[in-house]
Amino acid sequence: MEFKAHIEKLVGAANWSKWKRQIELLLRHHDVHDVVCGDRECLRLLAEASAEAIAAYEKAQKAFIKDDSLAQLILVGNMDDSNAELTSVCNTAKSVWEKLLSVYEQSSGQRLDRLTEKFFRSEKELEDDIASHIAKLQRNFSELNDELRRVAKTTLPDLLLMSRIMSTLPSEYFEFKSVWESVPIEERSVNKLTERLRLIEMRLPSKSTDSTALVATRKKVFKKPERKCYVCRKPGHLAKDCWKKGNKPKVEGDAFVCTVEGVPESEVWIADSGASAHMTKHKNYFVDFTKFVSPKPVYVGNSDAIMAYGHGTVNIEIKVNCKWEKHHLTEVWYVPDISKNLFSISQTLKRGFKFQASKDECSLLRDGRVRLKGVRTVHGLYALEIRVLYPKVCVAAEVCVASADQSLQLWHERLCHQNKAHVKDILRKYQIKGDAKDSQICDGCCYGKQSRRPFGTRKQRATTPGELINIDVCGPMQQQSLGGAKYYVCFKDDFTKYRRVFFMQSKNEVSKFLETFLNEAKNTGHMIKEVLSDGVGEVINSTVKNLLEKSGISSHMEIVKKPLQTPEADVEKEMEEISCNAEDTEETLVQQSSRNLRDRSILKMPAKFDSFVLLAEHIEPETYKEAMASEDSDKWLAAMKEELESLSNNNTWILVNLPSDRKVIEESFHYFPKQSVERNLRVGDVVILESNTKSKFLWDLVRIAKVMQGRDGLVRSCVVKTKKGEFKRPVQLIYLLELSET
């Protein structure tokens, strides 16, 4: 198997760590890493060695020289010219590797000190995410352990790495430190720590582009001294600042002396070294504008946060050598609550500019030329010589107002191809101008409204066997038969539905089995007149065509995958597996009859179920008076007495005096007489079992398997034996079968 690996050439200390790891992996792949590290050396030949030992030594030495040459080729081939010249005096792969280690990793002691200091001084960079920060610490920790293993034959535990990761986390992860300390030590791992920190990082608000801006405050806040003025005897100021002496305090508010020619005070741009992006509060400045997914906080001088809602491009003019030149500012943030327009010095320095400031003015230089100047104001800020070029069309207007040169067809497509008359009404309602005279025909609507015409009924059907034969080839099947067949061809007679099936190993055997089928039909006295197929290549080819023309049989094709045209042509293919042998088989299948159900909405219950007769032998009492007035009053009294005795024997109730704040619940009886059906039923009797449905055709003849009596000695239920098993049924559903002599 061919293997290719692309490794960036060693340039210097900048890519040494990455190059070293890639080279070690490549050396291990070619099984020569031990040659480079010195773990494998060439064997020495003893003076009194035998001939066999000498031959083995020469063979081993040859293999070692080959591996050493391969290792040198890998090392030198992935260096630049300077490093190749540096190692040109080395004769072995081990000496080349040691030379590189001495240059880029110094001695073991020096490297150990440097790695230890780097590991314990590393901090999380602002632009790094959690995964990148942990990866850097892991790489440093791995290099430190490798050096310790080489020098002191020991390593540091992973708990030290996890502790170092926790100590370098920002303040946003303070709560997580307490959670991590509650995890048992044996369950802690670097991977688990990384997963949890990544989850917390995703939940934290995005602060990758958060910026800190320093803006001009509206009023300077001074801490008033606690001493009292000896002039007015009031606290809060000194005598030199007392009002009674005529010294009024200076008013420091919004007064801003602007020295930029032709620029209003509210539109002056202030040079800010603390702002990480250009900022403005005027939305009408933007030529293009993009909203942030979520507002981003901007922290001002007093640590308060104001929100930025988007960014865009602003066209400006810069005064250079008394001339105004057109330029533009990109990535300008829209901050409505900011007091002045801020020009970010840090962003400008990243693009190759140099910033110089003096007592009275500042300037931005590039390639030795002054590109922008600013003058110092009374507040100590630098006002830049910049003025804004307002765009001809407001960005907000472009978003909310539609263009006037849009056709009716375009609005028809925008509104999901609705009726153009309805589209005109919508445009008129919202006062949107459109070409009302547009008479263009929509191609999409024409294609969407097309429908396939139905197939007509077949006027002529086959009237005799063999008049029309349908041919269909199926396969390959999911499983191969024992005889090696994967396909089968089915010849189906349209009149008798007779089917003849031949199993094939390939589709090329269709012509052979077609000839066999024609000969069988001829021997049975049937004349085949027409053949219908779906037009596949194994049926419509020159061999089959010549065979049919020779027999005088016409051939026709159906539209593929259209069973509505010829429903008899498709053979039943629901089977997934076919069990067959090498011999041909034939079968006659009855076509499955379709079910034609009546309309469910017009079904009605038969009239015989509307007529019924209700016979009541007696009326069950509902109250105590009715029970005492009935003929079975003595039985009702005995039943109530038995019930009361049962409650007393079971200690269901406890007799107590009625409390004053409680009401008496009267005891009531529900009168349901026990049905006593006296029937002379015995085991082995043949009886009629009544069904619990309305149909009169569901009465069964069953035999009694067991008779079950109640406490009173009467038969209450029986176990009957049916075809489906033994079931328990009440005697009310069992009737003795009376047989007459006839």
VENQUIJO-V183869 format. One record per backbone hydrogen bond with DSSP energy under -0.5 kcal/mol. CO is the residue of the C=O (numbers start at 0). NH is the residue of the N-H. E is the energy in kcal/mol with one decimal. If there is no record, write none. Layout:
CO_NH_E, CO_NH_E
This chain:
4_6_-0.6, 9_79_-1.7, 11_14_-0.7, 14_18_-2.3, 15_19_-2.8, 16_20_-1.8, 17_21_-2.1, 18_22_-2.5, 19_23_-2.3, 20_24_-2.0, 21_25_-2.1, 22_26_-2.6, 23_27_-2.2, 24_28_-1.9, 25_29_-1.5, 26_31_-2.4, 26_32_-0.6, 27_30_-1.2, 31_35_-1.3, 32_36_-2.3, 33_37_-0.9, 33_38_-1.2, 33_39_-1.7, 43_45_-0.5, 45_48_-1.2, 49_53_-2.2, 50_54_-2.2, 51_55_-2.3, 52_56_-2.4, 53_57_-2.5, 54_58_-2.0, 55_59_-2.5, 56_60_-2.9, 57_61_-2.0, 58_62_-1.9, 59_63_-2.4, 60_64_-2.5, 61_65_-1.8, 62_66_-2.3, 63_67_-2.7, 64_68_-2.2, 65_69_-2.0, 66_70_-2.3, 67_71_-2.3, 68_72_-2.3, 69_73_-2.0, 70_74_-2.3, 71_75_-3.0, 72_76_-1.8, 73_77_-0.6, 74_77_-0.9, 75_78_-1.3, 77_9_-2.5, 79_83_-2.2, 80_84_-2.3, 81_85_-1.6, 82_86_-1.6, 84_87_-0.9, 86_89_-1.3, 91_95_-1.8, 92_96_-2.3, 93_97_-2.4, 94_98_-1.9, 95_99_-1.9, 96_100_-2.3, 97_101_-2.2, 98_102_-1.4, 99_103_-2.6, 100_104_-2.1, 106_110_-2.6, 107_111_-2.2, 108_112_-2.0, 109_113_-2.3, 110_114_-2.7, 111_115_-2.2, 112_116_-2.3, 113_117_-2.2, 114_118_-2.3, 115_119_-2.1, 116_120_-1.0, 117_121_-1.0, 124_127_-0.7, 128_132_-2.3, 129_133_-2.6, 130_134_-2.0, 131_135_-2.0, 132_136_-1.9, 133_137_-2.6, 134_138_-2.3, 135_139_-2.4, 136_140_-2.6, 137_141_-2.5, 138_142_-2.2, 139_143_-2.1, 140_144_-2.2, 141_145_-2.3, 142_146_-2.1, 143_147_-2.3, 144_148_-2.7, 145_149_-1.6, 146_150_-2.4, 147_151_-2.1, 147_152_-0.8, 147_153_-0.9, 156_159_-0.9, 156_160_-0.8, 157_161_-2.4, 158_162_-2.3, 159_163_-2.1, 160_164_-2.2, 161_165_-2.2, 162_166_-1.8, 163_167_-0.9, 164_167_-0.7, 165_168_-1.0, 167_123_-0.5, 169_172_-1.3, 170_173_-1.6, 172_176_-1.1, 173_176_-0.6, 173_177_-0.9, 174_178_-1.3, 175_179_-2.8, 176_180_-1.9, 177_181_-0.8, 178_181_-0.6, 179_182_-1.2, 183_186_-1.1, 184_187_-1.2, 188_192_-2.2, 189_193_-2.4, 190_194_-2.3, 191_195_-2.1, 192_196_-2.3, 193_197_-2.4, 194_198_-2.0, 195_199_-2.1, 196_200_-2.3, 197_201_-1.9, 198_202_-1.3, 199_203_-1.5, 210_212_-0.6, 210_298_-1.3, 212_214_-0.6, 219_221_-0.6, 221_223_-0.7, 224_235_-0.7, 226_235_-1.0, 228_232_-1.7, 233_228_-2.4, 233_236_-0.5, 237_240_-0.8, 238_241_-1.3, 241_244_-0.6, 241_246_-1.4, 242_245_-2.0, 245_247_-1.1, 249_251_-0.7, 250_252_-0.6, 255_257_-0.6, 259_262_-1.3, 263_266_-1.1, 264_267_-1.1, 267_269_-0.5, 267_340_-1.0, 268_383_-2.8, 269_342_-3.5, 271_344_-2.2, 274_345_-0.6, 277_332_-3.5, 278_341_-2.1, 279_334_-2.7, 280_282_-0.7, 281_284_-0.9, 282_285_-1.1, 283_390_-0.6, 284_314_-0.6, 287_312_-1.4, 289_310_-2.4, 295_307_-3.0, 296_210_-0.8, 297_299_-0.5, 297_305_-2.9, 298_212_-1.6, 299_302_-1.7, 303_299_-2.6, 305_297_-3.5, 307_295_-2.3, 308_291_-1.9, 309_333_-2.7, 310_289_-3.0, 311_331_-2.7, 312_286_-3.2, 312_287_-0.7, 313_328_-3.1, 314_388_-2.7, 315_326_-2.8, 316_386_-2.0, 317_319_-0.7, 317_324_-3.0, 319_322_-1.1, 322_319_-3.4, 322_324_-0.6, 324_317_-2.9, 326_315_-2.4, 328_313_-2.4, 330_277_-0.5, 330_332_-0.5, 331_311_-1.5, 332_279_-2.0, 332_334_-0.8, 333_308_-2.3, 333_309_-0.5, 334_337_-1.4, 340_269_-3.2, 341_278_-2.0, 341_343_-0.6, 342_271_-2.9, 342_344_-0.6, 343_347_-1.1, 344_348_-2.3, 345_349_-1.5, 346_350_-0.5, 347_350_-0.9, 347_352_-1.4, 348_351_-1.5, 353_364_-2.8, 355_362_-2.7, 359_375_-2.5, 360_357_-3.1, 361_373_-2.1, 362_355_-2.7, 363_370_-3.1, 363_371_-1.3, 364_353_-2.5, 365_368_-1.6, 368_365_-2.5, 368_370_-0.5, 371_363_-2.7, 372_384_-2.6, 373_361_-2.2, 374_382_-3.0, 376_379_-1.6, 380_376_-2.9, 380_382_-0.6, 381_270_-2.5, 381_383_-0.6, 382_374_-2.4, 383_268_-0.5, 383_385_-2.0, 384_318_-1.7, 386_316_-2.5, 387_389_-0.7, 393_397_-1.7, 394_398_-1.3, 395_399_-1.9, 396_400_-2.4, 402_405_-0.5, 405_434_-0.9, 406_410_-1.6, 407_411_-2.3, 408_412_-1.9, 409_413_-2.1, 410_414_-2.0, 411_416_-2.0, 411_417_-0.6, 412_415_-1.2, 418_422_-2.2, 419_423_-2.2, 420_424_-1.7, 421_425_-1.9, 422_426_-2.4, 423_427_-2.4, 424_428_-2.2, 425_429_-2.2, 426_431_-3.0, 427_430_-0.7, 430_432_-0.5, 433_435_-1.3, 434_407_-0.6, 434_437_-1.3, 440_442_-0.6, 441_445_-1.5, 442_446_-2.4, 443_447_-2.3, 444_448_-1.7, 446_449_-0.9, 456_458_-0.5, 458_460_-0.5, 463_466_-1.6, 465_528_-1.1, 466_529_-1.1, 467_493_-2.6, 468_531_-2.8, 469_491_-2.7, 471_489_-2.7, 473_487_-2.0, 480_483_-1.5, 484_480_-2.1, 485_476_-1.7, 486_503_-2.8, 487_473_-2.6, 488_501_-2.3, 489_471_-1.7, 489_491_-0.6, 490_499_-2.4, 491_469_-3.1, 492_496_-1.3, 496_588_-0.6, 497_492_-2.9, 498_586_-1.4, 499_490_-2.7, 500_584_-1.1, 501_488_-2.4, 503_485_-1.9, 503_486_-2.4, 505_508_-1.2, 506_509_-1.3, 508_512_-1.9, 509_513_-2.2, 510_514_-2.0, 511_515_-1.8, 512_516_-2.3, 513_517_-2.3, 514_518_-2.1, 515_519_-2.1, 516_520_-2.3, 517_521_-2.1, 518_522_-2.1, 519_523_-1.6, 520_525_-2.5, 521_524_-1.0, 525_527_-0.6, 528_553_-2.0, 529_468_-2.1, 530_555_-2.6, 531_470_-2.7, 532_557_-2.2, 535_538_-1.2, 535_539_-2.6, 538_540_-1.0, 540_544_-2.5, 541_545_-2.5, 542_546_-1.9, 543_547_-2.4, 544_548_-2.4, 545_549_-2.2, 546_550_-1.3, 547_551_-0.6, 547_552_-2.7, 548_551_-0.6, 553_530_-2.5, 555_532_-1.9, 558_561_-1.2, 561_564_-1.5, 561_565_-0.8, 565_568_-1.5, 565_569_-0.6, 575_477_-0.6, 577_579_-0.7, 579_481_-0.7, 584_500_-1.0, 586_498_-1.2, 586_588_-0.5, 588_590_-0.5, 593_595_-0.5, 594_596_-0.7, 598_601_-1.3, 599_602_-0.7, 605_608_-1.4, 606_609_-1.5, 606_610_-0.6, 612_614_-0.6, 614_616_-0.5, 617_619_-0.5, 622_626_-1.8, 623_627_-2.3, 624_628_-1.7, 625_629_-0.6, 626_629_-0.6, 629_632_-0.9, 631_635_-2.0, 632_636_-2.4, 633_637_-2.1, 634_638_-2.3, 635_639_-2.4, 636_640_-2.5, 637_641_-2.2, 638_642_-1.8, 639_643_-2.4, 640_644_-2.4, 641_645_-1.8, 642_646_-1.9, 643_647_-2.1, 644_648_-2.7, 645_649_-1.7, 646_651_-2.3, 647_650_-1.0, 658_661_-1.2, 663_665_-0.7, 668_670_-0.6, 669_671_-0.9, 673_675_-0.5, 674_676_-0.6, 675_677_-0.7, 676_678_-1.0, 678_680_-1.8, 681_684_-1.7, 684_686_-0.6, 684_703_-2.3, 685_736_-1.1, 686_688_-0.5, 686_701_-2.4, 687_689_-0.6, 687_734_-2.1, 688_699_-1.7, 694_697_-0.8, 699_688_-3.0, 699_701_-0.6, 701_686_-2.5, 702_720_-2.7, 703_683_-2.4, 705_718_-2.9, 707_715_-1.8, 707_716_-1.5, 709_712_-1.3, 713_709_-2.7, 713_715_-0.5, 715_730_-1.8, 716_707_-2.5, 717_719_-0.7, 717_728_-2.8, 718_704_-3.5, 718_705_-1.5, 719_721_-0.6, 719_726_-2.3, 720_702_-1.3, 721_724_-0.7, 724_721_-2.7, 726_719_-2.7, 726_728_-0.5, 728_717_-2.5, 729_732_-1.4, 730_733_-1.4, 732_689_-3.1, 734_687_-3.1, 735_737_-0.7, 736_738_-0.6
